[in-house]
Amino acid sequence: MEAISLIIGLGNPGSEHARTRHNAGFWFIDALAEKYQARWNTDKKLRAETAKITVAGHAIHLLKPLTFMNVSGRPVVAGLHYWKVDPAACLLAHDELDLAPGTARLKFDGGHGGQNGLRDTMAQLGHGGFHRLRIGIGHPGHKDKVTPWVLGRPGTDDAVAIGQAVEAAIGIVPLLAEGRFNDAMKQLHTPPAK
């Protein structure tokens, strides 16, 4: 596996979506940019905000699509082409209904699991051969409640838990920058000792 050189956060633009569950990918990439003191720039060609950070001596591009979640595939693919990054060296951060708040998991390849940003990215790319950072937002319990759930803001406890998962994920970025995926997964997927 090659080291990660592009990290993309998926979400919906606009202040009304800022702290919604569906924007967990933005929560992560914004916190990552802040930790590494990156400045966001708007790139009209890519239809995205971009930044660049250096982690463990490795340059990593950051990208936030300015399109809505359902059509985020084009900015993702545009970023891959623009920086000549192989999809296998890309990490997409997104919200995950099937994981509880406070949980973050790394995964490579696989399906989209109904996540529309992943679905559109895979349709644009023609495959799912990229890394995912799945940030748990929990499930409302019934499929009819999913849309208002993901577009809503989490309660205080869930927001804190999602924030903790984001912090844990930021902690493994140096390992990803070095291509140490097994170490990164072990660290992220092992619960802290009580």
N, C-alpha and C positions, 0 to 999 in steps of 0.2 A: 504494500500500500504506500502511495506517495503521501508526503506531508500535506496538510491543509494549507492552501494559499489564498482561498477565498471563503469568506463566511457571509452568508446571506440570512437576514432575518425576515420572516414573512409576517405580514399584518395588513391592516387597512390604514391609509393615510387620513389625516384630519384629527383635530382635537377631540371631536365627539367619540372617536374610537380609541383614544390614547391609552386608557388603562383597562380595556376590555380583555376578556379571556382569549379571544381570537388573536389578540396582538401579543401574545406571550413571546413570539419570535422577535418582535420589536423590543419588548422589555429586555430580553437578553442582549441584543446587539447594541442597544443604547447604553446599557450598563457596561458592556465590554468596551465600547468607545470611550466612555467616561473614565474607566479605570486606566486606560492607556492614553488618555488626554488627546484623543483624536478629534479633529474638527470635520464636521459634515459639510460636503459641498453638493449642490444640486447639479446633476448631469442630465441635461434635457435629452441628449441622444439616447442615453440608456434608460430614460424615464425612471430615474432612481436617485437616491442620495447615496453618496460614496464617501469613504474615508479610508485611511491607510494606517495601520499600526505595525509596530515591530515587537514581536514576542519571542523571547529566547533567541534573539539574534536573527529571526526570520521575518520577512515582510509579509503581511497578510492584508489583503484588500477586504473592505467591508462594504456591503450593499444592502440598501433598503428600497424595495420597489415603491414607486409613487403611484402605481396603478392599484386597483383594488385586489384583494386576495385572490378572487376567482380568475383573474387574468394576470397573475404575477409571473407566469412562465416566460413571457417575452423579455422583461427586464433581466430575469435570471440568465436566460440563454445569451442575451446581449452582453452581460457582464462576463460570462465564460469566454465568449469570442473576443471581446475587447482586450481582456488581460491574458488571452491564450491559456486559459486554465482548463485542464482536463476535468470533466465532471467528478472523477474519482478523487480529485484534490479539493473538492468543494464541500462545505458543510451548510446545510439548510436548517435553520432553527425555526420550529413551528409549535403551535399548541397541539396537545394530544388529549382527546376525550377519554381514551382508554387507560390513562394513568392518573392516579390521584394527585391533587395539588401537593407540592413538596417533592415530587419525583421528577427526575430528568434521566433520560436514557439515550445512549448512542445506538445507532443502527446504520448498517450499510445496505443499500438496495432494498427490494421488496415493493409491495403495493403502496397505494396512497391512503388506504383505510378511510376513504370518504373525506379526507382533508383536501379542500378545493385548491389551495395553493400548490400542494404536491401534485394533485391531479393535473392541473394546467401545466406545471413544469414538466411532468412526465410526457404529456401530450406534445409539448413543444420540442422536447429532447428526443422523444421516441424510445426512452428507456428510463429506468429508475436507478441507474448506477452512480449514485452520489451518497454522501454521508448525511444522516439526519440527526438533529438534536431534538428529541421529542420532549416537550415540556408539559408535564401533566396539568390539566385544568379540571379533571374530574368529569363525571357524566351526570346529567340531571335525572337519569333514571328511566326516561322514556324518549323514544326517538322524536316524538312530536314536540318535545320541549328543547331540542338541541339548538335550533337557530336562535331563539331568544337567550338561551344559556351562553352560547359562545359570543354573542354580540353584547352581552351584559357585562357589568363590572362585578368581580368577585367580592364577597364579603371580606371583612377585615382579616379573619383567620386564614382564609384561602389566599388572600393577597400576600400575606406574610409568608405563607408556605411556598407560593410561586416565587417570591423574591428569594427565598432560601435556596430553591432549586436552581435559580438563575446564578446565584453566587457560587454554588457548587460547580455548575457548568463552566463558569469563568475560570475556576481553579484548574480545570483540565486543559485549557487552551494551550499552555506551553507544551504539554505532551503532544497535542494534535499538531502543533507547529513543527515538532520534531518527527512526526510520523509514528509516534508510539501509541497506536490505537488500543492495543491490548491493555497497556498500563492505564490509559485514559478511561477505558471501560471499567476496569477493575476499581479504580478510584471512585468513579461516579456511581457505579452500581452497588458498591458496598456501603451499607448504612453505617453511619458513624457509631463508634462504641458508646454505649450508654454509661 
